[in-house]
Structure formats: C-alpha cells, structure tokens
C-alpha cells in the first residue's frame, strides 16, 4: 500500500511539472532571431521597391510577435502587393491584434487581398468590435458590397450603418461628418439625403473635391446629367490644373459613353500628376478599350518603372503583352514576379 501511495505522489508531481512547463511554454513568446529583428528596415525597403525575395521578408516581419503597432501598420501598407495564402493568414491574424490601429490596417489589407464575397466573412465580425474606430473601418470596407456578397452580414451592416448615421447626426456639424453621412446615404440609395449632406459638406469646405465629385455622381443617379455636367465644367473652368478634376472628367465621360473625349481628361490628369499610378492605370485601361494596345502598354510600363511593387499594373501588363504576342516581355515580367513572390496566385494560375 505505501508503495502504491508513493507511486501516486510521484505521478502527481510529474503531471504537475508537465503542466507547469506547458503553462510557461504557452505564455513565453517565441524567441525572434537577432538577424530577423535587425531586418525590419531592409524588409520594408525590399517590399516598397519590389525587389527579389520581398514577399518572404515581408511575411517574416509581419510574423514577428514583438514588432510595434506602428511598424506593423507600415508593413500592412505593402502587403496587398504580395498576395498569397500566407499573406491572407497574416492579415487575418492581425484582425484580432490588441491595438485598434493595427486591426484597422489589417482591414485595409484584407479589403485588397480578398474578393468581395469572402471579404464579408472575414470583416463582418468586426462590425461588433469593442472599438468604435474599428467598427467604422469595417463599415467603410463593406460599403458598396451587394446583399449577396454580404450574405449573413447584410443585417449587421445595416444596423451598424444606422447607428453610425445617428451618431453623425448628433455630432457637431463638420465637413467630414457630412461627407461620411453622404456616403452612408448613398449606400442606402437615399439620393436626396445624400445630395443634401454633400451640399452641407461643400458649404463648410468649398474646396472638398471628393465631395464635389460625389455630388456629380449623385446628380447623375438622380437623372440630372446636365446639372452634373455643368457643375463639373464650372469647377474645371475655375481649376483647370486640378489633376483630380481632370481625372473625374475623364471617368464621367467614360461613364457616359464618350471614351474618345475621356482620354483627353485622363491624359491631362497624368500630365499634371505623372507619379499618380491610379490615374495612369485608368488611362491605360481606357486606351486598351479604344484598341490602342501599344499606348496602353507604355502607360503600364511607366507605372512598373516608377512603382516596381505595383502588382496590379504588372499583372495587367503581362496580360496586354500576351495579347500582342510579345512573349519575351511576358517571360521577363513573370520571372520578376516570381522572384518577388513565388506564391503569387497569378503564377499559380498559370498566367
């Protein structure tokens, strides 16, 4: 009997020791090698410059448990250019990060990494986040998705929008609040209410170009295309060197089936802001629509040269070169893409 009791005591002690070891192992953060700790700046530089191995070192830094929130946010700004299952896993993990600002950065990453339908599944739970700033970021990321894309989160999004709308109405009047209110009204197809909110925005901030362009869009949706055209013409006359307005003019003409004239506005926007990759991308796709393939390729080449990490322009240029049979150029860009991110979905799909 004493021997049996001694066996039980020894077994209990062993189990206690194992449990204690497991507790400490679980609560002890993994040790990050010094080489990885020192590699943050280099990793960020590689990612921004689209250099070989950029994805690997970017993922490596985002996988660190000891990195500061500020540094995580900078890494998230680069992550959408390096999509993969690993990138999505890292972004998804940071949706649960203790720092609200990191959760917001992760929301932006997920929004660019994931198609509409899948996005709602990942971001929908954040509509009930404990921090208001995170909830509002989730609402903004889901605005514009169709009911089908939202799926189970259609109802929660509408509730979150209603709550935010009430908060904005009760808040002190400001251009930012009225502009956000207009976005929410527009999502709910409340066009008259959106128009009123935009008028209030512009009364407080006459130079608010995003609000002005949204007002033109709302007038269009209300069937007041002439009023929209006149408003845009008036603003362009007052600010002919505004790249933002020239770009808006190009998109407006494109929307109204005047693609040849749209090219003038889009080209002028690029001329005024040659380093703006979004303006140049829209010009490239419009040129392609007008069957000006070589000119479209040149615009995309310029983006890749100025912004080597820009995946969207790089992948589209590969497609345009394939279209024109320039297979040598295709192979060069594919090789560069593989060096940057061997797990890029475009490579996996046999682009």
Secondary structure, 3 states (H helix, E strand, C coil): CHHHHHHHHHHHHHHHHHHHHHHHHHHCCCCCCHHHHCCHHHHHHHHHHCCCCHHHHHHHHHCCCCCCHHHHHHHHHHHCCCCCHHHHHHHHHHCCCCCHHHHHHHHHHHHHHCCHHHHHHHHHHHHHCCCHHHHHHHHHHHCCCCHHHHCCHHHHHHHHHHHHHHHHHHCCCCHHHHHHHHHHHHHCCCHHHHHHHHHHHHHHCCCCHHHHHHHHHHHHHCCCHHHHHHHHHHHHHHCCCCHHHHHHHHHHHHHCCCHHHHHHHHHHHHHHCCCCHHHHHHHHHHHHHCCCHHHHHHHHHHHHHHCCCCHHHHHHHHHHHHHCCCHHHHHHHHHHHHHHCCCCHHHHCCC
